Amino acid sequence: MRRKLLITLALLFIYRLGCWIPIPGINPTAFSSNTTDGLLGLLNGITGSALENGALFAIGITPYINASIILQLLTVAIPRLQEYQKQGDDGKRKITQITRYITIALALAQAIGVTVSYARTSGALSTEVFGPMNQPWLIGMFVCVLMVMGSMLTMWLGERITDYGIGNGISLLIFVGIIASAGIAIVSKFETVVGGGTEGQMAIWELVGFAIMVIAVFLLIVFVDLAERRVPVQYAKQIKGRKQYGGQSTFIPIKLNASGVMPIIFATALITFPQMIAQLVAPNSGFYAWWQTWLGAGSWIYAILVALLILFFSYFYAQIEFNPEDISRNIQQYGGFINGIRPGKPTTEYLARISKRLTLFGAIFLAFIALVPSVVFAAVLKEPTLVNAFSATGMLIVVSVALEFNKQLQSQLMMKQYKGFLK
């Protein structure tokens, strides 16, 4: 346990170190001046201010996350990927390899988009971003290659944490990035408080209100994340030879928010994708101005579309994660039944009805978390970095990763106790 904890901390330290080492050939000041808000500000909050620093891990683990989401969606539509999922460890290795290839393509596209966006903001032929060179496109290509390499190294660190450490490495990297961004923003607020004056007094009340709201939202997320519906299952007694099997009662735990943060990620990624493409390709076009005005974050149309997309993706993800027909078949195969429900198709319909009701309440909760806290934080706080770090997605990720890390740590300790007892 001690060795696994030390390996996890050492790899997380290497990741945070890479978030501060600047890419050779750029001016980090030009990067930090354009990451205060918008999509680049949100990306900067997830990467732990690596984009603001112009660091090697500027685009971080986001290409790998997007690749995993794309592959999950393609698995439903492509039979070959479904076969890979059923092939055990060999199939997992094939899916992991495909995910890596998609990650490289997305990392290259994202690196080109970020580099072109900063070059256009500061002037493509100026020396603000790429330094004094006659051919800035050459150093731009060099920067893109280093960003892709940094993203691949980040993916490798996450996989090593999963293999040799404790918890899911990719989730822990996101967790550390969000916490680091929030910590940097809180420190800047405290510096304003220490400075005194009218701004210092306002900053004190902002920090107090921020702390109260964050604690309230965290309590709500934990309360819903741990909520579950337990469906009792009774197994009949079976006598085989001279031994008796079954005769015990158990339950099927169905979580209220089984899909976690995935519906929010799917919904926000889908609705912000056109805006991101327009911002990186044609920031001065009429389409970008129209989209930002009517469908940008903060508009009422954006809120309605996000809520509807969250509802859709919640049901979509529930169909992937929970299959009532398979569960009903397994219960019947081992001689089990639900009290008052006949085995077979009635059990399948009963479990499907429970799953749909829980998914509805879970989707309403996700829509509330995705819209209300972010609007309140933006109204109370004047620090955009703090708002981006503690967005709805960020808070859900922080709570989910912390709970999952605690569960895995407890299971590791339990295994250690069992080994000591057997010895």
NORWO-V275543 format. One record per residue. N is the residue number from 0. RES is the residue in one letter. PSI is psi in radians with two decimals (NA if undefined). OMEGA is omega in whole degrees, 0 to 359 (none if undefined). D_CENTER is the distance of its C-alpha to the mean C-alpha in Angstrom with 1 decimal. Layout:
BEGIN
N_RES_PSI_OMEGA_D_CENTER / N_RES_PSI_OMEGA_D_CENTER
END
This chain:
BEGIN
0_M_-0.75_180_26.4 / 1_R_-0.71_180_27.4 / 2_R_-0.71_179_27.1 / 3_K_-0.71_178_23.5 / 4_L_-0.73_180_22.5 / 5_L_-0.68_178_24.3 / 6_I_-0.74_179_22.7 / 7_T_-0.82_180_19.2 / 8_L_-0.67_181_20.3 / 9_A_-0.74_180_22.2 / 10_L_-0.63_175_19.4 / 11_L_-0.62_177_17.1 / 12_F_-0.72_177_20.2 / 13_I_-0.69_179_20.6 / 14_Y_-0.80_180_17.2 / 15_R_-0.56_177_17.9 / 16_L_-0.70_178_21.4 / 17_G_-0.33_177_20.2 / 18_C_-0.08_180_18.4 / 19_W_-0.20_179_21.9 / 20_I_2.00_184_24.1 / 21_P_2.66_176_25.0 / 22_I_2.27_178_25.5 / 23_P_2.37_176_29.3 / 24_G_0.00_180_30.9 / 25_I_2.89_176_29.0 / 26_N_1.88_183_29.5 / 27_P_-0.43_179_26.4 / 28_T_-0.64_179_28.1 / 29_A_-0.55_177_27.7 / 30_F_-0.78_185_23.9 / 31_S_-0.41_182_23.6 / 32_S_-0.19_184_25.8 / 33_N_0.33_181_23.5 / 34_T_0.54_182_20.0 / 35_T_-0.56_182_20.7 / 36_D_-3.07_180_19.3 / 37_G_-2.87_182_18.1 / 38_L_-0.65_178_15.4 / 39_L_-0.60_176_16.4 / 40_G_-0.69_177_16.0 / 41_L_-0.75_177_12.4 / 42_L_-0.66_178_11.7 / 43_N_-0.64_179_14.0 / 44_G_-0.65_180_12.2 / 45_I_-0.61_182_8.9 / 46_T_0.09_178_11.4 / 47_G_0.73_180_13.5 / 48_S_0.30_178_16.4 / 49_A_-0.63_178_16.9 / 50_L_-0.68_178_17.5 / 51_E_-0.59_180_19.9 / 52_N_-0.10_185_21.8 / 53_G_0.70_189_22.1 / 54_A_3.05_180_21.1 / 55_L_-0.60_180_20.8 / 56_F_0.70_186_17.0 / 57_A_-0.70_180_16.8 / 58_I_-0.15_168_14.3 / 59_G_-2.44_187_12.5 / 60_I_0.01_184_9.9 / 61_T_-0.65_176_8.7 / 62_P_-0.64_179_11.6 / 63_Y_-0.68_178_10.7 / 64_I_-0.80_179_7.3 / 65_N_-0.67_178_9.6 / 66_A_-0.70_178_12.3 / 67_S_-0.69_179_10.8 / 68_I_-0.78_180_10.2 / 69_I_-0.73_181_13.7 / 70_L_-0.63_176_15.2 / 71_Q_-0.71_178_14.2 / 72_L_-0.65_180_15.9 / 73_L_-0.46_180_18.8 / 74_T_-0.59_180_19.4 / 75_V_-0.57_187_20.6 / 76_A_-0.39_184_23.0 / 77_I_2.03_181_24.2 / 78_P_-0.57_181_26.4 / 79_R_-0.70_178_26.4 / 80_L_-0.59_176_22.7 / 81_Q_-0.62_176_23.4 / 82_E_-0.69_178_26.3 / 83_Y_-0.69_180_24.2 / 84_Q_-0.49_182_22.0 / 85_K_0.00_184_25.3 / 86_Q_0.15_177_26.7 / 87_G_-2.44_184_25.2 / 88_D_-0.65_179_24.5 / 89_D_-0.74_177_26.1 / 90_G_-0.64_177_24.0 / 91_K_-0.70_178_20.8 / 92_R_-0.68_178_22.1 / 93_K_-0.75_179_22.9 / 94_I_-0.68_178_19.5 / 95_T_-0.70_179_18.0 / 96_Q_-0.72_177_20.6 / 97_I_-0.71_178_19.9 / 98_T_-0.68_179_16.2 / 99_R_-0.72_179_17.5 / 100_Y_-0.75_178_20.0 / 101_I_-0.62_179_17.6 / 102_T_-0.74_179_15.5 / 103_I_-0.77_180_18.8 / 104_A_-0.78_180_19.7 / 105_L_-0.65_178_16.5 / 106_A_-0.70_178_16.7 / 107_L_-0.77_179_20.4 / 108_A_-0.73_181_19.9 / 109_Q_-0.68_179_17.4 / 110_A_-0.75_178_19.7 / 111_I_-0.75_180_22.7 / 112_G_-0.78_180_21.2 / 113_V_-0.76_181_20.4 / 114_T_-0.79_179_23.8 / 115_V_-0.67_180_25.7 / 116_S_-0.81_179_24.2 / 117_Y_-0.65_179_25.2 / 118_A_-0.69_179_28.5 / 119_R_-0.62_180_29.3 / 120_T_-0.72_183_28.5 / 121_S_-0.13_183_30.7 / 122_G_2.02_187_33.2 / 123_A_-0.55_183_33.0 / 124_L_0.11_181_36.4 / 125_S_2.99_179_36.0 / 126_T_0.26_183_35.6 / 127_E_-0.57_183_32.8 / 128_V_-0.87_190_29.9 / 129_F_0.04_178_31.6 / 130_G_3.10_184_34.7 / 131_P_1.61_177_38.4 / 132_M_2.58_178_38.5 / 133_N_-0.42_181_40.6 / 134_Q_1.45_182_38.0 / 135_P_-0.39_179_34.5 / 136_W_-0.49_181_33.0 / 137_L_-0.81_177_33.8 / 138_I_-0.49_175_31.8 / 139_G_-0.71_176_29.0 / 140_M_-0.69_179_28.9 / 141_F_-0.72_178_28.9 / 142_V_-0.72_179_25.9 / 143_C_-0.74_180_23.9 / 144_V_-0.74_180_24.8 / 145_L_-0.61_177_23.8 / 146_M_-0.74_178_20.4 / 147_V_-0.75_178_19.9 / 148_M_-0.69_177_21.3 / 149_G_-0.67_177_19.0 / 150_S_-0.71_178_15.9 / 151_M_-0.67_178_17.7 / 152_L_-0.65_176_18.6 / 153_T_-0.75_177_15.1 / 154_M_-0.72_179_14.2 / 155_W_-0.73_178_17.5 / 156_L_-0.73_179_16.8 / 157_G_-0.72_179_13.6 / 158_E_-0.63_179_15.9 / 159_R_-0.63_176_18.7 / 160_I_-0.73_179_16.9 / 161_T_-0.67_185_16.1 / 162_D_-0.72_189_19.8 / 163_Y_-0.15_181_21.7 / 164_G_-2.58_180_19.7 / 165_I_2.30_177_18.1 / 166_G_3.10_178_14.7 / 167_N_2.11_186_12.0 / 168_G_-0.73_181_12.2 / 169_I_-0.78_179_9.1 / 170_S_-0.68_180_7.1 / 171_L_-0.61_178_10.1 / 172_L_-0.74_176_10.1 / 173_I_-0.75_179_6.9 / 174_F_-0.84_181_8.6 / 175_V_-0.67_179_11.9 / 176_G_-0.76_180_11.1 / 177_I_-0.77_180_10.2 / 178_I_-0.70_180_13.2 / 179_A_-0.74_179_15.4 / 180_S_-0.77_178_15.0 / 181_A_-0.69_179_15.8 / 182_G_-0.72_179_18.6 / 183_I_-0.73_179_20.1 / 184_A_-0.67_178_20.2 / 185_I_-0.70_178_21.8 / 186_V_-0.71_178_24.3 / 187_S_-0.61_176_25.3 / 188_K_-0.72_179_26.0 / 189_F_-0.60_176_28.1 / 190_E_-0.64_176_30.0 / 191_T_-0.68_178_30.9 / 192_V_-0.76_180_32.1 / 193_V_-0.55_179_34.2 / 194_G_-0.38_177_35.7 / 195_G_-2.91_181_37.3 / 196_G_-2.96_180_38.8 / 197_T_-0.70_180_37.6 / 198_E_-0.63_179_34.1 / 199_G_-0.72_178_33.8 / 200_Q_-0.70_177_34.8 / 201_M_-0.66_181_32.3 / 202_A_-0.60_178_29.5 / 203_I_-0.85_181_30.5 / 204_W_-0.58_176_30.2 / 205_E_-0.75_179_26.9 / 206_L_-0.70_179_25.5 / 207_V_-0.85_178_27.1 / 208_G_-0.67_178_25.8 / 209_F_-0.78_180_22.2 / 210_A_-0.75_180_22.4 / 211_I_-0.76_181_23.8 / 212_M_-0.70_180_21.2 / 213_V_-0.74_179_18.3 / 214_I_-0.73_180_20.1 / 215_A_-0.77_180_20.8 / 216_V_-0.69_178_17.3 / 217_F_-0.75_178_16.1 / 218_L_-0.73_179_19.1 / 219_L_-0.74_181_18.4 / 220_I_-0.77_180_14.8 / 221_V_-0.73_180_16.2 / 222_F_-0.77_181_19.2 / 223_V_-0.63_183_17.5 / 224_D_-0.58_180_15.0 / 225_L_-0.11_182_18.1 / 226_A_2.46_179_20.3 / 227_E_2.70_175_21.6 / 228_R_2.15_182_24.7 / 229_R_2.00_180_27.0 / 230_V_1.99_183_29.3 / 231_P_2.42_179_32.4 / 232_V_2.29_179_33.8 / 233_Q_2.30_179_37.3 / 234_Y_2.30_182_38.6 / 235_A_2.71_178_42.3 / 236_K_2.37_179_44.7 / 237_Q_2.33_179_45.7 / 238_I_2.04_178_48.6 / 239_K_1.91_185_48.6 / 240_G_-2.12_178_51.8 / 241_R_0.16_183_52.4 / 242_K_2.63_180_48.8 / 243_Q_2.27_180_46.9 / 244_Y_2.72_177_43.3 / 245_G_-2.68_182_40.9 / 246_G_0.23_181_42.0 / 247_Q_2.82_179_38.9 / 248_S_2.45_178_36.4 / 249_T_-2.89_181_32.6 / 250_F_2.76_175_29.7 / 251_I_1.97_179_26.7 / 252_P_2.11_176_23.6 / 253_I_1.97_185_21.7 / 254_K_2.58_178_18.7 / 255_L_-0.70_180_18.6 / 256_N_1.18_184_14.8 / 257_A_-0.51_183_14.4 / 258_S_-0.20_178_11.7 / 259_G_-2.32_184_9.3 / 260_V_-0.06_186_6.6 / 261_M_-0.77_179_7.2 / 262_P_-0.65_178_10.3 / 263_I_-0.74_180_9.1 / 264_I_-0.79_179_7.0 / 265_F_-0.82_185_10.2 / 266_A_-0.85_182_12.5 / 267_T_-0.64_179_11.7 / 268_A_-0.68_181_11.4 / 269_L_-0.72_185_14.7 / 270_I_-0.41_179_16.5 / 271_T_-0.11_181_15.8 / 272_F_-0.83_178_16.5 / 273_P_-0.65_179_20.3 / 274_Q_-0.68_180_20.1 / 275_M_-0.76_179_18.3 / 276_I_-0.76_180_20.9 / 277_A_-0.65_180_23.7 / 278_Q_-0.62_182_22.7 / 279_L_-0.53_185_22.7 / 280_V_-0.86_185_25.8 / 281_A_1.32_183_27.9 / 282_P_-0.31_181_27.0 / 283_N_0.17_183_30.6 / 284_S_2.81_178_30.9 / 285_G_-0.55_179_31.8 / 286_F_-0.74_180_28.9 / 287_Y_-0.71_179_26.3 / 288_A_-0.73_178_28.3 / 289_W_-0.79_182_28.6 / 290_W_-0.74_181_25.0 / 291_Q_-0.56_181_24.0 / 292_T_-0.80_187_26.8 / 293_W_-0.58_183_26.3 / 294_L_0.17_177_22.7 / 295_G_2.88_180_21.1 / 296_A_2.26_181_18.8 / 297_G_-0.35_179_21.2 / 298_S_2.74_182_23.6 / 299_W_-0.52_176_24.6 / 300_I_-0.69_177_24.2 / 301_Y_-0.76_181_20.5 / 302_A_-0.74_180_20.0 / 303_I_-0.78_181_21.9 / 304_L_-0.71_178_20.2 / 305_V_-0.75_179_16.7 / 306_A_-0.76_179_18.0 / 307_L_-0.70_179_19.7 / 308_L_-0.63_177_16.9 / 309_I_-0.72_177_14.7 / 310_L_-0.77_180_17.8 / 311_F_-0.86_183_18.3 / 312_F_-0.45_176_14.9 / 313_S_-0.80_177_15.1 / 314_Y_-0.65_179_18.5 / 315_F_-0.81_181_17.5 / 316_Y_-0.56_178_14.8 / 317_A_-0.62_178_17.3 / 318_Q_-0.54_179_19.9 / 319_I_-0.75_187_17.9 / 320_E_-0.58_187_17.0 / 321_F_2.01_180_20.4 / 322_N_1.76_183_23.7 / 323_P_-0.56_182_26.6 / 324_E_-0.76_178_29.2 / 325_D_-0.73_180_28.2 / 326_I_-0.73_178_28.0 / 327_S_-0.69_179_31.4 / 328_R_-0.72_179_32.9 / 329_N_-0.69_178_31.9 / 330_I_-0.79_181_33.3 / 331_Q_-0.61_182_36.6 / 332_Q_-0.62_181_36.9 / 333_Y_0.28_175_37.0 / 334_G_0.49_180_39.3 / 335_G_2.88_178_37.1 / 336_F_2.74_175_37.1 / 337_I_2.28_183_35.7 / 338_N_2.21_179_38.5 / 339_G_-0.04_181_40.1 / 340_I_2.27_179_38.2 / 341_R_2.53_179_39.9 / 342_P_2.84_178_38.2 / 343_G_-2.34_184_37.0 / 344_K_-0.71_177_36.1 / 345_P_-0.65_177_36.5 / 346_T_-0.72_178_33.9 / 347_T_-0.79_179_31.5 / 348_E_-0.65_179_32.0 / 349_Y_-0.80_179_31.7 / 350_L_-0.67_178_28.3 / 351_A_-0.67_179_27.1 / 352_R_-0.73_177_28.4 / 353_I_-0.75_181_26.6 / 354_S_-0.71_181_23.3 / 355_K_-0.71_179_23.8 / 356_R_-0.78_179_24.7 / 357_L_-0.67_178_21.8 / 358_T_-0.63_179_19.4 / 359_L_-0.85_180_21.2 / 360_F_-0.64_176_20.9 / 361_G_-0.68_178_17.2 / 362_A_-0.69_177_16.7 / 363_I_-0.72_177_19.0 / 364_F_-0.78_180_17.0 / 365_L_-0.70_178_13.7 / 366_A_-0.68_178_15.9 / 367_F_-0.81_181_17.5 / 368_I_-0.62_183_14.5 / 369_A_-0.46_188_13.1 / 370_L_-0.86_190_16.7 / 371_V_-0.96_184_18.9 / 372_P_-0.69_181_17.3 / 373_S_-0.69_178_16.3 / 374_V_-0.72_180_19.9 / 375_V_-0.77_179_21.5 / 376_F_-0.75_180_19.9 / 377_A_-0.53_179_20.9 / 378_A_-0.58_184_24.4 / 379_V_-0.74_186_24.9 / 380_L_2.60_175_23.4 / 381_K_0.11_181_24.7 / 382_E_1.79_183_22.3 / 383_P_-0.54_179_19.7 / 384_T_-0.70_179_17.7 / 385_L_-0.67_178_17.4 / 386_V_-0.72_179_16.4 / 387_N_-0.67_181_13.6 / 388_A_-0.72_180_12.4 / 389_F_0.87_172_12.7 / 390_S_3.09_181_11.5 / 391_A_-0.82_180_10.5 / 392_T_-0.72_180_6.8 / 393_G_-0.77_181_7.3 / 394_M_-0.71_177_9.7 / 395_L_-0.71_179_8.1 / 396_I_-0.78_181_5.5 / 397_V_-0.83_181_8.8 / 398_V_-0.79_182_10.9 / 399_S_-0.77_181_9.4 / 400_V_-0.71_179_9.3 / 401_A_-0.74_178_12.7 / 402_L_-0.73_180_14.1 / 403_E_-0.70_178_13.3 / 404_F_-0.71_178_14.7 / 405_N_-0.71_179_17.7 / 406_K_-0.77_181_18.3 / 407_Q_-0.63_178_18.5 / 408_L_-0.75_178_20.6 / 409_Q_-0.70_179_22.9 / 410_S_-0.67_177_23.3 / 411_Q_-0.72_177_24.2 / 412_L_-0.66_178_26.7 / 413_M_-0.72_177_28.1 / 414_M_-0.67_178_28.7 / 415_K_-0.71_179_30.5 / 416_Q_-0.70_179_32.7 / 417_Y_-0.72_179_33.7 / 418_K_-0.72_178_34.6 / 419_G_-0.63_179_36.7 / 420_F_-0.71_180_38.4 / 421_L_-0.60_179_39.3 / 422_K_NA_none_40.8
END
